[in-house]
Amino acid sequence: MIAQFRRFHVKTQIVFGRDAIHSLGELASELGAKACLLLADKALEETGVLDKARGILRDSGVRITEFLGTEPEPYLDNADAAAQLGRDGQVELVIGMGGGSVMDTAKAAAALIRNGGHAADYVGLNLVPGPGLPTIMVPTTAGTGSEVTFTAVFTNRQTKAKGGINSPRLFPDRALVDPELTLSLPPAITAATGMDALTHAIESYTSRSSAVFTEALSLAAIRLISRHLRRAVFHGNDGEAREGMLMGSLLGGMGLADAGVGAAHALAYPLGGHYRIPHGLANAVLIPHVMKFNLPAAEEKFAMIARSMGEAVEGLPPGLAGSLAVEAVARLSRDIGIPHSLNELDIPRSDIPILVEGALKVTRPVENNPRFMGAKEAEAIFERAFG
Ligand code: NAD
C-alpha cells in the first residue's frame, strides 16, 4: 500500500552555525556513547580542527578510536578497515569529520560494525539488512551534502567501478555543520566541491523524480551557491560566503536524497573510477555540457534555475530564459578556474567507449535524467566535453 505514495525521509538532526563544533561532545552524549570511532581527514591535523575535536570529545568523557586512513575517492576496503578498527575498539558511535570521502567511509563503517560482512556486499539499493551504529557527520567541504544523504560512494579497487551503498540505514543521526571548518579549504577544492553542490541542486531539481520537496530545497541551494561560490573561492576567509556555501551544499544534499541526480553524475563516475578525477571536478567539467543537452527537455525548470541564479528572465520565453541558466553555470565555472574540457584533465579521447560503457551502468541517475541518454547521446556529450 505505502509503495504508491511519495516518501520524504526526515531523520538527521541538523545543528548548523559558526563554532557548532563545540557541541560535538554533547551530541555524542545525547546518543548515549562512551566510546567512538572518529574518522577524520588528515588535512584537519594541520588546521588544528582535529585536535579541537579530540579535546571536546575527551572533555565529555568519550573514548576515541581513530581512523585517518580514508583515501580521497575512497575504495570499498577503506570502509572495511575502518569497521574492523571500530569493532576492535568496541565503539558505540561513529563520527565522520571531513569531506564526502571521509563521511561516506564513516557511514558505511557504522553499518558494517553492526551488520557484519564487507562493504562490497552492500553496494546497490536497500541491501543493508539492519540498523548501523549511531552516527554524527561533520562536513569540512561544502560540496557533497553527505551529512544528510543515505548514500556512501566507493570505488572497487579491482574493477575500478564506482558505485554507492544506498540505504535509509545510512542516514546520519546528527549533522554537525560548522562553516568555520571550511575556512581552510584551498581555492581549487572550494571551486570543485562548490560546483559539485551546484550540480546536486540542478540535477535533483530537474530529475524525473523531483517533486515539491526537492524543488523547495534545490532552488534554495542554487540561489545560495550561485551567490556565494565566487566569494568563497577568491576570499577564503569570508565567513558569510562559507556559511552560504555550506548551507547550499546541505540543502543540495537533501534535494539529492529526495530525487537523485542525473546524467552529469553518471558520466562523472567512470572519470573517478578509471582516472581518480575528484568527484567534484568531474561534475564541474561536465555539468555545463549536460545542461546544454538537457535544456530542450526541461525548459521551464531551466528558466527557474536562471531566475534563482539572478539572471534577468522577465518576459523571456522559457527556452531562451533556460539557456541563460546554461550560460550562467558555464560563466561561474570559468570564473572560478574550472577546466572547460576533459582534455585539460589528461584523459585520452580514445577512451570515450570505456567511459560511455561505465556511465550507462550508473542506472539510477541515467533514469532520472530529464532527457533520454543512451550510448549515442552519452558519446556525443563526451565528445563535446573533450572540446
Ligand atoms: P574529499 O572528501 O575527497 O576531499 C577533497 C580534498 O579536500 C582532500 O584532499 C581533503 O584532504 C581536503 N579537505 C577536506 N576538508 C578540508 C579542509 N577543511 N581544509 C583543507 N583541506 C580539506 O572531497 P569531497 O568532494 O568532499 O568528497 C568526494 C567524495 O564524496 C567522492 O568519493 C564522491 O563520490 C562522494 N560523494 C558522496 C555523496 C553522498 O551523498 N554520500 C555525494 C556526492 C559525492
Boltz pocket constraint, residues with backbone or C-beta under 6 A from the ligand:
constraints:
  - pocket:
      binder: B
      contacts: [[A, 41], [A, 42], [A, 43], [A, 44], [A, 47], [A, 71], [A, 72], [A, 73], [A, 74], [A, 98], [A, 99], [A, 100], [A, 101], [A, 102], [A, 104], [A, 140], [A, 141], [A, 143], [A, 144], [A, 145], [A, 146], [A, 149], [A, 150], [A, 151], [A, 152], [A, 153], [A, 154], [A, 181], [A, 182], [A, 183], [A, 184], [A, 185], [A, 186], [A, 189], [A, 193], [A, 196], [A, 279], [A, 280]]
      max_distance: 6.0
